[in-house]
Amino acid sequence: QVQLVESGGGSVQSGESLILSCAASGYTYSTYCMGWFRQAPGKEPEGVATLKSGGRTTYADSVKGRFSVSQEDAKNTLFMQMDNLKPEDTAMYYCAMSVGLRAYGRCSDASSIARDFNYRGQGTQVTVSS
């Protein structure tokens, strides 16, 4: 059973930084897409960033240059460094994983992770005040 557990959310001021972590366990897939999506109250889920199992990353235009995803060497933890946070970044952030070749192909589009996932975590809240 795949489990994804997020941590690292919190309340910060505009311009500050946060690092989100996603601890992954129970998976044996070699071809997958992992990433983050967010959902603000009353809004549709938005794909933020993806990382292919080969290491390639993709970002939504709204976060390019400010957010960065990475994976620790054992590939058990996915990180997202979020710099220069803005009030519009306020949302619940979810770590998600989609598996298989089709998911790998769609992973080049960051928005895909918000729609096509096999597993997701419970979410961590990020609140940015101006």
C-alpha positions as MATLAB code, in Angstrom:
seq = 'QVQLVESGGGSVQSGESLILSCAASGYTYSTYCMGWFRQAPGKEPEGVATLKSGGRTTYADSVKGRFSVSQEDAKNTLFMQMDNLKPEDTAMYYCAMSVGLRAYGRCSDASSIARDFNYRGQGTQVTVSS';
ca = [
       0.000    0.000    0.000;
       1.472    3.294   -1.127;
       1.475    6.015    1.486;
       2.345    9.658    0.983;
       2.736   11.867    4.027;
       3.276   15.598    3.671;
       4.859   17.943    6.161;
       6.342   21.415    6.300;
       3.354   23.657    5.760;
       2.730   26.701    7.897;
       1.932   30.391    8.039;
       4.459   32.867    6.654;
       4.695   36.442    5.476;
       4.819   37.411    1.830;
       8.355   36.976    0.465;
       9.335   34.264    2.914;
      10.136   30.621    2.162;
       8.920   27.156    3.115;
      10.042   23.637    2.315;
       7.410   20.942    1.921;
       8.321   17.287    2.298;
       6.511   14.184    1.133;
       7.567   10.878    2.633;
       6.677    8.035    0.292;
       6.496    4.380    1.273;
       5.162    1.114   -0.004;
       5.796    1.630   -3.706;
       7.927   -0.417   -6.064;
       7.151    1.349   -9.338;
      10.092    2.317  -11.504;
       8.043    4.477  -13.900;
       6.019    7.156  -12.213;
       5.233   10.808  -11.889;
       5.327   12.498   -8.521;
       4.432   16.047   -7.743;
       2.433   18.606   -5.887;
      -0.919   20.147   -6.497;
      -2.776   22.705   -4.430;
      -6.324   23.697   -3.802;
      -7.504   26.984   -2.382;
     -11.019   27.319   -0.919;
     -13.613   27.595   -3.664;
     -11.104   26.924   -6.424;
     -10.251   23.981   -8.614;
      -7.131   21.935   -7.846;
      -4.045   23.341   -9.546;
      -1.023   21.287  -10.528;
       2.086   23.038   -9.228;
       5.086   20.879  -10.060;
       5.972   17.402  -11.233;
       9.027   15.186  -11.174;
       9.403   12.204  -13.463;
      11.024    9.027  -12.224;
      14.005    9.940  -14.415;
      14.360   13.249  -12.570;
      12.942   15.775  -15.032;
      10.868   18.514  -13.428;
       8.064   20.698  -14.740;
       6.393   23.711  -13.130;
       3.215   25.679  -13.486;
       3.790   29.165  -14.860;
       2.488   30.644  -11.614;
       5.420   29.207   -9.630;
       8.291   29.070  -12.137;
      11.419   30.585  -10.740;
      10.070   30.460   -7.182;
       9.385   26.768   -6.487;
      11.763   23.856   -6.948;
      11.154   20.133   -6.499;
      13.762   17.546   -5.741;
      14.003   13.979   -4.537;
      16.422   12.631   -1.992;
      18.825    9.935   -3.188;
      16.887    6.965   -1.851;
      13.818    8.400   -3.595;
      11.750    8.048   -0.492;
      11.165   11.737    0.021;
      10.032   14.444   -2.373;
      10.767   18.043   -1.473;
       9.421   21.326   -2.718;
      11.350   24.472   -1.921;
       9.024   27.456   -2.096;
      10.671   30.884   -2.197;
       9.256   34.385   -2.465;
       5.839   33.175   -1.383;
       2.832   35.284   -2.277;
      -0.654   35.497   -0.753;
      -2.023   33.780   -3.857;
       0.045   30.723   -2.956;
      -2.224   30.156    0.036;
      -3.784   26.705   -0.331;
      -3.790   23.135    0.860;
      -0.856   21.418   -0.797;
      -1.038   17.754   -1.709;
       1.699   15.350   -2.680;
       0.567   12.926   -5.366;
       1.845   10.043   -7.437;
       0.671    8.594  -10.710;
       2.148    5.390  -12.079;
       2.745    3.726  -15.411;
       3.850    4.796  -18.855;
       0.817    6.981  -19.571;
       1.358    8.877  -16.359;
       5.033    9.277  -17.204;
       4.091   10.822  -20.533;
       1.595   13.241  -19.032;
       4.064   14.254  -16.354;
       5.587   16.889  -18.646;
       2.456   18.920  -17.991;
       2.430   20.081  -14.367;
      -1.338   20.456  -14.428;
      -1.704   16.703  -14.944;
      -0.840   15.809  -11.369;
      -3.970   17.560  -10.114;
      -6.216   15.383  -12.278;
      -4.449   12.085  -12.806;
      -3.080   10.551   -9.689;
      -3.246    7.087   -8.211;
      -2.206    8.138   -4.745;
      -2.177   11.325   -2.754;
      -1.413   12.427    0.767;
      -3.671   14.160    3.256;
      -2.298   17.586    2.491;
      -0.473   20.335    4.341;
      -1.737   23.895    4.662;
       0.295   26.838    3.436;
      -0.896   30.308    4.378;
       0.848   33.431    3.139;
      -0.130   36.814    4.516;
       0.721   40.159    2.987;
];
